[in-house]
Amino acid sequence: MADHSAIQWTDATWNPTTGCTKVSPGCAHCYIERTIPFRTAHRRFRNGHIPLVFHENRLEQPLHWKAPRRIFVNSLSDLFHKDVPTDFLHAVYHTMEAAHWHQFQVLTKRPERMRSYLQWRYGPREDGGGHRIPSRHIWHGVSVENQKWANERIPILLTTPSAVRFISAEPLLEEVTFDGLWGYPGSAYHEQLARWPIHWVIVGGESGPGSRRFDVWWARRLIGECKAAGVACFVKQLGTKAIETREECQRWDLNLRDKKGGDMTEWPSDLRVREFPSSVRAAV
């Protein structure tokens, strides 16, 4: 937990829970066990799992941060992990709804539980006065690392009640297209998108030990799709093993000096895209 962050698309991290379970290829080289809190506590993945710890003393932390900021929720866990009790979810959302001067960024690889919970939380009001309006300062997103998980998670996100929906394509492990998933004309989800649009896409390559390659063409494709769909795009980093395919079967290592590939001055100019959703400061 920190009131500042080195993650380019956020200002702070808030971890009311820590620990997780690997569920898909993007989790293979998860960074959480390399962080200082996990190393000092000797918390490591065993059979793909680090038991969750619930930090009740952190639940109200954002309420004490008076300056507005973007806050990444559970950077060291997944808020919608099956081991997070529903009552604990209630407490987290109570804090987020109360701290309306911040923007909270909730990212999950477990969109089914997220959708189910938000459909309940922002469902019909007890007084029969229609549905509650999702808090406009709480963003909800899904991680996708390849086409398989894009195909599975994005349609679930499209049916999740949230004022801002986003996709984190990081670490991106192969070329991915969102065409047909997020509402292009003629897609199965086009009508749904008019009600629950995607507002933001984050793109990034993998960094750290064992990093897998990242072809910058994959980023170019998603930048183009975002532009065509009117969706904000944020290229976070090119990763440790960035390459560029210039012709069929011909690839060049970019040999970036920044170990995470996060220094935009080293990138091709067309990849220097860091946009945020525009209409995100409405009141609760």
C-alpha positions in Angstrom: 0.0 0.0 0.0 1.4 3.4 -1.0 0.1 6.9 -1.6 2.3 7.0 -4.7 3.1 4.4 -7.4 5.6 3.8 -10.1 2.8 2.3 -12.3 2.3 4.8 -15.0 -1.5 4.7 -15.3 -2.2 5.2 -11.6 -1.1 7.5 -8.7 -1.4 5.2 -5.7 -2.0 1.6 -4.7 -4.3 0.3 -2.0 -4.2 -3.3 -0.9 -6.9 -4.3 1.6 -6.0 -7.9 0.7 -2.8 -9.5 -0.4 -2.1 -12.9 -1.9 -3.5 -14.6 -5.0 -3.9 -17.7 -7.1 -2.6 -18.1 -10.7 -5.4 -18.7 -13.1 -4.1 -18.1 -16.6 -0.9 -17.7 -18.6 -0.5 -14.0 -17.8 0.0 -15.0 -14.1 3.0 -17.2 -14.9 5.7 -14.6 -13.8 3.5 -12.7 -11.3 5.5 -9.9 -9.7 3.9 -9.9 -6.3 6.3 -12.4 -4.7 9.2 -10.2 -5.8 7.8 -7.1 -3.9 9.4 -6.1 -0.6 6.3 -6.9 1.5 6.2 -10.5 0.2 9.9 -11.1 0.2 10.3 -9.9 3.8 7.4 -12.1 5.0 8.7 -15.1 2.9 5.4 -15.3 1.1 5.9 -17.2 -2.2 3.7 -19.0 -4.6 3.3 -22.7 -3.7 1.5 -24.7 -6.4 0.4 -21.4 -7.9 -1.1 -20.0 -4.7 -0.2 -17.5 -2.0 -2.8 -17.6 0.8 -4.7 -14.4 1.1 -4.3 -12.0 4.1 -7.0 -9.5 4.9 -5.7 -6.1 6.2 -8.7 -4.7 8.1 -6.5 -1.8 9.3 -6.2 -0.6 5.7 -9.9 -0.5 4.9 -10.3 3.2 5.5 -6.8 4.3 4.3 -8.1 6.2 1.1 -10.4 8.3 3.3 -7.3 9.9 4.8 -5.8 10.8 1.5 -7.3 14.2 0.9 -5.7 15.0 -2.4 -7.6 13.4 -5.3 -5.7 10.6 -7.0 -6.2 7.5 -9.1 -5.9 4.5 -6.9 -5.2 1.0 -8.2 -7.1 -1.4 -5.9 -5.4 -4.6 -4.9 -2.2 -4.4 -6.9 -1.0 -7.3 -4.8 -4.1 -9.5 -5.0 -7.4 -9.8 -6.9 -10.4 -8.2 -5.1 -12.7 -10.8 -6.6 -10.7 -13.9 -5.6 -13.1 -16.6 -4.3 -11.4 -16.5 -0.9 -12.4 -12.8 -0.3 -15.6 -12.9 1.9 -18.6 -11.0 0.6 -18.7 -8.9 3.8 -15.1 -7.8 3.1 -16.1 -6.8 -0.4 -18.9 -4.7 1.2 -16.4 -3.0 3.4 -14.1 -2.2 0.5 -16.9 -0.8 -1.6 -18.2 1.3 1.3 -14.8 3.0 1.5 -14.6 3.5 -2.2 -18.1 5.0 -2.4 -17.4 7.3 0.5 -14.1 8.5 -0.9 -15.7 10.0 -4.0 -12.9 12.5 -4.6 -10.7 9.7 -5.8 -10.9 7.5 -8.9 -10.6 3.8 -8.0 -9.3 1.3 -10.6 -10.4 -2.3 -9.9 -8.8 -4.9 -12.2 -9.6 -8.6 -12.1 -9.0 -11.9 -13.9 -12.3 -13.1 -12.3 -14.9 -11.2 -14.1 -17.8 -13.6 -13.3 -17.7 -12.8 -9.6 -17.2 -9.1 -10.3 -20.3 -9.0 -12.5 -22.4 -11.0 -10.1 -21.4 -8.7 -7.2 -21.9 -5.5 -9.0 -25.3 -6.6 -10.4 -26.3 -7.2 -6.8 -24.8 -4.0 -5.5 -26.2 -1.8 -8.2 -29.4 -3.8 -8.7 -33.0 -2.8 -8.0 -33.4 -0.5 -5.0 -35.3 -1.8 -2.0 -37.9 1.0 -2.3 -38.7 0.0 -5.8 -37.3 3.2 -7.3 -35.4 1.6 -10.1 -31.7 0.6 -10.2 -28.9 2.3 -8.3 -26.5 4.2 -10.4 -22.9 2.7 -10.3 -20.5 5.1 -8.6 -18.9 7.1 -11.4 -15.5 7.3 -9.7 -15.1 3.5 -9.5 -13.7 1.9 -12.6 -13.8 -1.8 -13.3 -11.6 -3.7 -15.7 -10.4 -7.2 -16.8 -6.9 -8.4 -17.7 -6.4 -10.2 -21.0 -3.1 -11.7 -22.2 -4.1 -13.6 -25.3 -7.1 -14.1 -27.6 -8.6 -16.9 -25.6 -9.0 -14.8 -22.5 -10.0 -11.7 -24.4 -12.9 -13.8 -25.9 -13.9 -15.0 -22.4 -13.5 -12.0 -20.2 -14.4 -9.0 -22.4 -18.0 -10.1 -23.0 -18.5 -10.5 -19.3 -17.2 -7.0 -18.7 -19.6 -5.7 -21.3 -22.5 -6.9 -19.1 -21.1 -5.6 -15.9 -22.7 -2.4 -14.4 -19.9 0.1 -14.1 -19.6 3.7 -15.1 -16.1 3.2 -16.6 -14.9 -0.2 -18.0 -11.4 -0.9 -19.1 -9.2 -3.6 -20.5 -5.6 -4.3 -19.4 -3.8 -6.1 -22.2 -0.7 -6.7 -20.1 1.4 -8.7 -20.2 0.3 -9.1 -23.8 1.6 -12.5 -25.0 0.3 -12.7 -28.6 -1.4 -10.6 -31.2 -5.0 -9.9 -30.0 -8.0 -8.3 -31.7 -11.0 -6.8 -30.0 -13.0 -6.6 -33.2 -16.2 -8.4 -32.7 -15.9 -8.3 -28.9 -16.5 -4.7 -27.9 -19.2 -3.6 -30.3 -18.0 -2.9 -33.8 -21.0 -2.6 -36.2 -22.3 -6.1 -36.9 -20.8 -7.7 -33.8 -22.9 -9.7 -31.5 -22.2 -7.2 -28.7 -22.8 -4.0 -30.7 -26.3 -3.3 -29.1 -24.9 -4.1 -25.6 -22.0 -1.8 -26.1 -24.4 1.2 -26.5 -25.4 0.6 -22.9 -22.1 -0.6 -21.3 -19.2 0.7 -23.4 -15.5 0.1 -23.0 -13.8 3.4 -22.1 -10.1 2.5 -21.8 -7.4 0.0 -22.9 -4.0 -0.4 -21.3 -1.3 -2.2 -23.4 2.0 -3.5 -22.2 4.8 -6.1 -22.6 6.1 -8.3 -19.8 9.0 -7.3 -17.6 11.1 -9.1 -14.9 12.7 -12.5 -14.7 11.6 -15.0 -17.5 9.9 -12.2 -19.5 8.2 -13.4 -22.7 8.7 -11.4 -26.0 6.5 -8.6 -27.0 6.1 -7.6 -30.6 5.3 -3.9 -30.9 3.1 -4.7 -33.8 0.6 -6.1 -31.3 0.5 -2.7 -29.6 0.1 -0.9 -33.0 -2.9 -3.1 -33.8 -4.7 -2.3 -30.5 -3.8 1.4 -30.8 -5.5 1.4 -34.2 -8.6 -0.4 -33.0 -8.9 2.0 -30.1 -8.7 5.0 -32.4 -11.3 3.5 -34.7 -13.7 2.8 -31.8 -13.1 6.1 -30.0 -11.6 4.4 -27.0 -8.8 5.9 -24.9 -5.5 3.9 -25.1 -2.5 3.9 -22.8 0.7 2.1 -23.8 2.4 1.4 -20.4 5.6 -0.3 -21.4 7.2 -2.5 -24.1 8.6 -4.9 -21.6 12.0 -6.5 -21.2 12.0 -8.4 -24.6 10.5 -6.0 -27.1 10.9 -6.9 -30.7 9.6 -5.4 -34.0 8.4 -7.5 -37.0 9.2 -5.4 -40.0 8.7 -8.0 -42.7 7.4 -11.5 -42.7 9.7 -13.7 -40.6 12.1 -10.8 -40.0 12.3 -9.6 -36.4 14.6 -7.0 -34.7 15.3 -6.7 -31.0 14.6 -3.1 -29.9 17.4 -3.3 -27.3 15.8 -0.8 -25.0 17.9 0.6 -22.1 15.0 0.8 -19.7 14.8 -2.7 -18.2 11.0 -2.6 -18.3 10.7 -0.8 -21.6 8.8 2.0 -20.0 10.8 5.0 -21.3 8.7 6.5 -24.1 11.7 8.4 -25.5 13.1 5.0 -26.6 10.0 4.0 -28.5 8.9 4.4 -32.1 6.9 7.7 -32.1 3.6 6.1 -33.1 3.6 4.0 -29.9 3.8 7.0 -27.6 0.2 7.0 -26.7 -0.9 7.6 -23.1 -4.6 8.6 -22.9 -7.1 8.4 -20.1 -10.9 8.2 -20.4 -12.4 11.7 -20.7 -15.7 11.7 -18.8 -14.7 10.2 -15.5 -15.1 13.0 -13.0 -18.9 13.0 -12.6 -20.3 13.0 -9.1 -21.4 9.7 -7.4 
